[in-house]
Amino acid sequence: MIEIVRFRLAPGTDPASFVQADKAFQEDFAYHQPGLVRRTTARGDAGWVVITLWRSEEDARGAAARASQDPAARRLHDLIDQASVQTERYGELD
């Protein structure tokens, strides 16, 4: 399953601070989640994107639920303009 999350940073957020928080989230939380295959963050003219590959949609939903209780996830959340967040999930073709 492929998950794509597009967003902008919260007003006043320094991009370097976001990159540091994203790295901490990836190392301290994301890479410890069952079913995570790969996660990458990128920046473009339209904003930011995180692309995550999961074994299943259940793995992605479980990680999202656990993230609400994780300190690194909460720090990252605070740096993102929540009104701009767009999440898409795609199943792989057989």
N, CA and C atoms as an extended XYZ file, in Angstrom:
282
Properties=species:S:1:pos:R:3:atomname:S:1:resname:S:1:resid:I:1 pbc="F F F"
N         0.845       -1.153        0.000 N   MET     1
C         0.000        0.000        0.000 CA  MET     1
C         0.900        1.227        0.000 C   MET     1
N         0.522        2.203       -0.798 N   ILE     2
C         1.290        3.445       -0.903 CA  ILE     2
C         0.465        4.562       -0.286 C   ILE     2
N         1.076        5.294        0.624 N   GLU     3
C         0.420        6.429        1.280 CA  GLU     3
C         1.169        7.702        0.897 C   GLU     3
N         0.421        8.689        0.418 N   ILE     4
C         1.005        9.974        0.039 CA  ILE     4
C         0.337       11.047        0.876 C   ILE     4
N         1.145       11.823        1.592 N   VAL     5
C         0.630       12.921        2.421 CA  VAL     5
C         1.263       14.213        1.920 C   VAL     5
N         0.408       15.131        1.471 N   ARG     6
C         0.865       16.453        1.002 CA  ARG     6
C         0.476       17.485        2.046 C   ARG     6
N         1.339       18.504        2.219 N   PHE     7
C         1.064       19.524        3.236 CA  PHE     7
C         1.972       20.727        3.055 C   PHE     7
N         1.641       21.790        3.784 N   ARG     8
C         2.503       22.968        3.923 CA  ARG     8
C         2.901       23.061        5.393 C   ARG     8
N         3.981       23.774        5.644 N   LEU     9
C         4.401       23.988        7.028 CA  LEU     9
C         3.505       25.025        7.682 C   LEU     9
N         3.391       24.942        8.993 N   ALA    10
C         2.631       25.934        9.745 CA  ALA    10
C         3.303       27.292        9.583 C   ALA    10
N         2.518       28.367        9.587 N   PRO    11
C         3.113       29.705        9.465 CA  PRO    11
C         4.214       29.913       10.508 C   PRO    11
N         5.328       30.461       10.042 N   GLY    12
C         6.451       30.759       10.929 CA  GLY    12
C         7.391       29.593       11.188 C   GLY    12
N         7.084       28.422       10.642 N   THR    13
C         7.943       27.259       10.861 CA  THR    13
C         9.182       27.341        9.975 C   THR    13
N        10.330       27.226       10.592 N   ASP    14
C        11.599       27.197        9.874 CA  ASP    14
C        11.752       25.827        9.207 C   ASP    14
N        11.976       25.787        7.897 N   PRO    15
C        12.121       24.487        7.229 CA  PRO    15
C        13.191       23.590        7.854 C   PRO    15
N        14.280       24.169        8.314 N   ALA    16
C        15.334       23.358        8.940 CA  ALA    16
C        14.831       22.700       10.223 C   ALA    16
N        13.991       23.392       10.968 N   SER    17
C        13.401       22.810       12.180 CA  SER    17
C        12.477       21.656       11.825 C   SER    17
N        11.717       21.840       10.732 N   PHE    18
C        10.844       20.761       10.285 CA  PHE    18
C        11.660       19.540        9.880 C   PHE    18
N        12.709       19.741        9.098 N   VAL    19
C        13.538       18.624        8.638 CA  VAL    19
C        14.115       17.870        9.836 C   VAL    19
N        14.553       18.586       10.842 N   GLN    20
C        15.100       17.955       12.046 CA  GLN    20
C        14.019       17.149       12.763 C   GLN    20
N        12.811       17.711       12.915 N   ALA    21
C        11.714       17.009       13.578 CA  ALA    21
C        11.266       15.801       12.761 C   ALA    21
N        11.278       15.928       11.433 N   ASP    22
C        10.894       14.819       10.566 CA  ASP    22
C        11.893       13.669       10.698 C   ASP    22
N        13.160       13.996       10.762 N   LYS    23
C        14.189       12.965       10.925 CA  LYS    23
C        14.022       12.248       12.268 C   LYS    23
N        13.760       13.006       13.326 N   ALA    24
C        13.548       12.399       14.641 CA  ALA    24
C        12.315       11.498       14.626 C   ALA    24
N        11.235       11.962       13.999 N   PHE    25
C        10.023       11.153       13.894 CA  PHE    25
C        10.307        9.854       13.142 C   PHE    25
N        11.018        9.966       12.055 N   GLN    26
C        11.323        8.793       11.237 CA  GLN    26
C        12.140        7.778       12.030 C   GLN    26
N        13.160        8.244       12.725 N   GLU    27
C        14.045        7.343       13.465 CA  GLU    27
C        13.419        6.822       14.756 C   GLU    27
N        12.708        7.702       15.474 N   ASP    28
C        12.195        7.339       16.798 CA  ASP    28
C        10.835        6.662       16.762 C   ASP    28
N        10.054        6.900       15.709 N   PHE    29
C         8.713        6.335       15.648 CA  PHE    29
C         8.483        5.499       14.383 C   PHE    29
N         8.574        6.127       13.227 N   ALA    30
C         8.144        5.477       11.983 CA  ALA    30
C         8.852        4.145       11.735 C   ALA    30
N        10.159        4.129       11.850 N   TYR    31
C        10.904        2.910       11.532 CA  TYR    31
C        10.664        1.775       12.526 C   TYR    31
N         9.919        2.042       13.583 N   HIS    32
C         9.579        1.002       14.567 CA  HIS    32
C         8.169        0.466       14.357 C   HIS    32
N         7.489        0.922       13.319 N   GLN    33
C         6.102        0.522       13.090 CA  GLN    33
C         6.013       -0.764       12.279 C   GLN    33
N         5.152       -1.680       12.727 N   PRO    34
C         4.956       -2.912       11.968 CA  PRO    34
C         4.447       -2.592       10.562 C   PRO    34
N         5.005       -3.250        9.581 N   GLY    35
C         4.529       -3.111        8.215 CA  GLY    35
C         5.133       -1.975        7.420 C   GLY    35
N         5.969       -1.152        8.045 N   LEU    36
C         6.596       -0.065        7.297 CA  LEU    36
C         7.683       -0.645        6.385 C   LEU    36
N         7.595       -0.295        5.111 N   VAL    37
C         8.592       -0.751        4.145 CA  VAL    37
C         9.597        0.365        3.872 C   VAL    37
N         9.099        1.564        3.600 N   ARG    38
C         9.969        2.710        3.297 CA  ARG    38
C         9.193        3.986        3.487 C   ARG    38
N         9.888        5.040        3.906 N   ARG    39
C         9.290        6.360        4.087 CA  ARG    39
C        10.282        7.401        3.612 C   ARG    39
N         9.800        8.380        2.842 N   THR    40
C        10.668        9.462        2.393 CA  THR    40
C         9.895       10.777        2.386 C   THR    40
N        10.588       11.847        2.662 N   THR    41
C        10.012       13.188        2.688 CA  THR    41
C        10.704       14.028        1.625 C   THR    41
N         9.918       14.850        0.924 N   ALA    42
C        10.478       15.700       -0.130 CA  ALA    42
C         9.772       17.051       -0.114 C   ALA    42
N        10.432       18.023       -0.720 N   ARG    43
C         9.906       19.382       -0.790 CA  ARG    43
C         9.903       19.835       -2.246 C   ARG    43
N         8.837       20.536       -2.637 N   GLY    44
C         8.735       21.062       -3.991 CA  GLY    44
C         8.065       22.414       -3.980 C   GLY    44
N         7.805       22.957       -5.158 N   ASP    45
C         7.188       24.271       -5.275 CA  ASP    45
C         5.806       24.337       -4.623 C   ASP    45
N         5.078       23.231       -4.639 N   ALA    46
C         3.721       23.202       -4.096 CA  ALA    46
C         3.674       22.901       -2.600 C   ALA    46
N         4.810       22.619       -1.996 N   GLY    47
C         4.847       22.298       -0.565 CA  GLY    47
C         5.663       21.049       -0.311 C   GLY    47
N         5.205       20.267        0.648 N   TRP    48
C         5.938       19.094        1.105 CA  TRP    48
C         5.129       17.838        0.822 C   TRP    48
N         5.814       16.703        0.756 N   VAL    49
C         5.155       15.421        0.575 CA  VAL    49
C         5.925       14.352        1.348 C   VAL    49
N         5.170       13.429        1.942 N   VAL    50
C         5.756       12.239        2.549 CA  VAL    50
C         5.138       11.045        1.829 C   VAL    50
N         5.986       10.179        1.312 N   ILE    51
C         5.534        8.968        0.645 CA  ILE    51
C         5.989        7.786        1.486 C   ILE    51
N         5.018        6.971        1.873 N   THR    52
C         5.310        5.824        2.729 CA  THR    52
C         4.771        4.564        2.068 C   THR    52
N         5.580        3.538        2.060 N   LEU    53
C         5.159        2.232        1.571 CA  LEU    53
C         4.894        1.336        2.779 C   LEU    53
N         3.696        0.747        2.800 N   TRP    54
C         3.269       -0.142        3.880 CA  TRP    54
C         2.953       -1.517        3.307 C   TRP    54
N         3.071       -2.539        4.139 N   ARG    55
C         2.645       -3.884        3.726 CA  ARG    55
C         1.140       -3.928        3.512 C   ARG    55
N         0.386       -3.180        4.339 N   SER    56
C        -1.074       -3.215        4.231 CA  SER    56
C        -1.673       -1.904        4.730 C   SER    56
N        -2.914       -1.671        4.367 N   GLU    57
C        -3.619       -0.487        4.865 CA  GLU    57
C        -3.833       -0.587        6.372 C   GLU    57
N        -4.024       -1.777        6.879 N   GLU    58
C        -4.174       -1.965        8.331 CA  GLU    58
C        -2.920       -1.507        9.069 C   GLU    58
N        -1.736       -1.803        8.510 N   ASP    59
C        -0.484       -1.343        9.124 CA  ASP    59
C        -0.433        0.184        9.151 C   ASP    59
N        -0.837        0.825        8.055 N   ALA    60
C        -0.832        2.291        7.984 CA  ALA    60
C        -1.798        2.887        8.998 C   ALA    60
N        -2.999        2.327        9.086 N   ARG    61
C        -3.998        2.845       10.035 CA  ARG    61
C        -3.549        2.637       11.480 C   ARG    61
N        -2.916        1.510       11.762 N   GLY    62
C        -2.421        1.249       13.106 CA  GLY    62
C        -1.340        2.236       13.510 C   GLY    62
N        -0.428        2.519       12.595 N   ALA    63
C         0.636        3.489       12.886 CA  ALA    63
C         0.051        4.875       13.107 C   ALA    63
N        -0.938        5.253       12.316 N   ALA    64
C        -1.574        6.563       12.483 CA  ALA    64
C        -2.224        6.672       13.865 C   ALA    64
N        -2.863        5.620       14.311 N   ALA    65
C        -3.490        5.636       15.642 CA  ALA    65
C        -2.436        5.743       16.743 C   ALA    65
N        -1.339        5.016       16.603 N   ARG    66
C        -0.277        5.073       17.624 CA  ARG    66
C         0.445        6.419       17.616 C   ARG    66
N         0.519        7.068       16.465 N   ALA    67
C         1.222        8.352       16.362 CA  ALA    67
C         0.581        9.416       17.248 C   ALA    67
N        -0.721        9.315       17.479 N   SER    68
C        -1.385       10.330       18.304 CA  SER    68
C        -0.873       10.333       19.744 C   SER    68
N        -0.209        9.256       20.155 N   GLN    69
C         0.328        9.155       21.508 CA  GLN    69
C         1.846        9.310       21.580 C   GLN    69
N         2.478        9.558       20.442 N   ASP    70
C         3.938        9.584       20.390 CA  ASP    70
C         4.482       11.013       20.445 C   ASP    70
N         5.459       11.295       21.322 N   PRO    71
C         6.007       12.659       21.434 CA  PRO    71
C         6.656       13.175       20.141 C   PRO    71
N         7.405       12.337       19.431 N   ALA    72
C         8.043       12.785       18.183 CA  ALA    72
C         6.983       13.107       17.131 C   ALA    72
N         5.926       12.334       17.094 N   ALA    73
C         4.832       12.591       16.144 CA  ALA    73
C         4.113       13.890       16.492 C   ALA    73
N         3.908       14.134       17.768 N   ARG    74
C         3.234       15.384       18.182 CA  ARG    74
C         4.083       16.602       17.847 C   ARG    74
N         5.406       16.511       18.022 N   ARG    75
C         6.285       17.633       17.668 CA  ARG    75
C         6.197       17.928       16.171 C   ARG    75
N         6.223       16.876       15.364 N   LEU    76
C         6.126       17.041       13.917 CA  LEU    76
C         4.761       17.626       13.536 C   LEU    76
N         3.719       17.114       14.125 N   HIS    77
C         2.345       17.580       13.880 CA  HIS    77
C         2.230       19.083       14.094 C   HIS    77
N         2.867       19.592       15.145 N   ASP    78
C         2.775       21.017       15.483 CA  ASP    78
C         3.448       21.926       14.458 C   ASP    78
N         4.313       21.377       13.616 N   LEU    79
C         5.028       22.166       12.612 CA  LEU    79
C         4.325       22.184       11.253 C   LEU    79
N         3.223       21.450       11.160 N   ILE    80
C         2.491       21.307        9.892 CA  ILE    80
C         1.175       22.070        9.960 C   ILE    80
N         0.860       22.775        8.876 N   ASP    81
C        -0.441       23.439        8.738 CA  ASP    81
C        -1.481       22.344        8.514 C   ASP    81
N        -2.218       21.992        9.557 N   GLN    82
C        -3.142       20.869        9.498 CA  GLN    82
C        -4.254       21.060        8.468 C   GLN    82
N        -4.624       22.301        8.192 N   ALA    83
C        -5.664       22.567        7.189 CA  ALA    83
C        -5.183       22.224        5.777 C   ALA    83
N        -3.875       22.119        5.593 N   SER    84
C        -3.327       21.842        4.263 CA  SER    84
C        -3.087       20.357        4.008 C   SER    84
N        -3.250       19.524        5.014 N   VAL    85
C        -2.902       18.106        4.897 CA  VAL    85
C        -3.891       17.369        3.993 C   VAL    85
N        -3.332       16.655        3.022 N   GLN    86
C        -4.117       15.800        2.121 CA  GLN    86
C        -3.464       14.425        2.120 C   GLN    86
N        -4.225       13.404        2.528 N   THR    87
C        -3.696       12.044        2.593 CA  THR    87
C        -4.405       11.191        1.544 C   THR    87
N        -3.602       10.457        0.787 N   GLU    88
C        -4.140        9.534       -0.228 CA  GLU    88
C        -3.502        8.178       -0.002 C   GLU    88
N        -4.289        7.116       -0.156 N   ARG    89
C        -3.768        5.760       -0.037 CA  ARG    89
C        -4.136        4.984       -1.296 C   ARG    89
N        -3.172        4.228       -1.787 N   TYR    90
C        -3.344        3.456       -3.009 CA  TYR    90
C        -2.934        2.006       -2.767 C   TYR    90
N        -3.729        1.085       -3.252 N   GLY    91
C        -3.370       -0.319       -3.204 CA  GLY    91
C        -2.501       -0.674       -4.393 C   GLY    91
N        -1.563       -1.579       -4.187 N   GLU    92
C        -0.697       -1.994       -5.286 CA  GLU    92
C        -1.467       -2.904       -6.231 C   GLU    92
N        -1.090       -2.892       -7.493 N   LEU    93
C        -1.720       -3.742       -8.481 CA  LEU    93
C        -1.184       -5.157       -8.377 C   LEU    93
N        -2.032       -6.113       -8.589 N   ASP    94
C        -1.591       -7.515       -8.538 CA  ASP    94
C        -0.950       -7.926       -9.834 C   ASP    94
